[in-house]
Amino acid sequence: MTGFLSRLGRNRKQRTHIWSAVVVAAGTASRMEGIDKILTTLGDLPVLVHTLRVFEECPDIAEVVVVTREDLLVEVSRLCREFALEKVSKVVVGGKERIYSVQAGLAEVRQDAELIAIHDGARPLLPPEVLKEALDRGAATGAAAPAIPVTDTVKRAEGGVAQETLDRSTLFAVQTPQVFQADLIRAAIHRVVEEGAVLTDDCAAVERLGMKVSLTQGSRENLKLTTPFDLVVGEAILDARERGEL
């Protein structure tokens, strides 16, 4: 943990710009076998607190808007107060689909924000250097997201039958935070909602406007907690950080 905290410290500097974050924590955790992944404990803290602390400690971030389910609104608000997450400006209710949750979060971001980072609440182990690089590249290019190379062989299939093997040297698994110039992501999400399109991430929204997204260095530590097995991996990462191995 010492090494992880020192990386946070190295990123501390005087902020001269307005960069905001939207943390989306409104999912139903359907693959978690009854576990609420946002509120479950990882190490000695709730998952969402781990997630929000990375943004709280980032000097480039001016505010954080948290989007959650209606039934979690009171509890998430309480956690933000209990753990003194002072950058959290609003906790709001999301929609049935992720795109509507992002839209709800963007609506509460301060109007003078120049850059907006959108992050999955279920990615609690975001390394600070991954966040910083995505922010810096997003500020420079208008759109950026961390990604890691795909290491498994990937096949396109139909009806349970492999049709072709894809060239994995060109394939990347995209993570969050996905960082955008504020006016760009607002316009992109508005268009997607109007068209009723189904997208799996926010980069796809700006790509529909013809915008290229820069990929920055992601991290295998920055996993998304989707299944109970991911919680086991998350605990192992925390233990390794405590021992100074990560």
Secondary structure by P-SEA (a helix, b strand, c coil): caaaaaaaaaacccccbbbbbbbbccccccccccccccccccccccaaaaaaaaaaacccccbbbbbbcccaaaaaaaaaaaaccccccbbbbbcccaaaaaaaaaaaccccccbbbbbbcccccccaaaaaaaaaaaaaccbbbbbbccccbbbbbccccccccccccccccccccccccaaaaaaaaaaaaaaccccccaaaaaaaabbbbbbccccccccccccaaaaaaaaaaaaaaaaccc
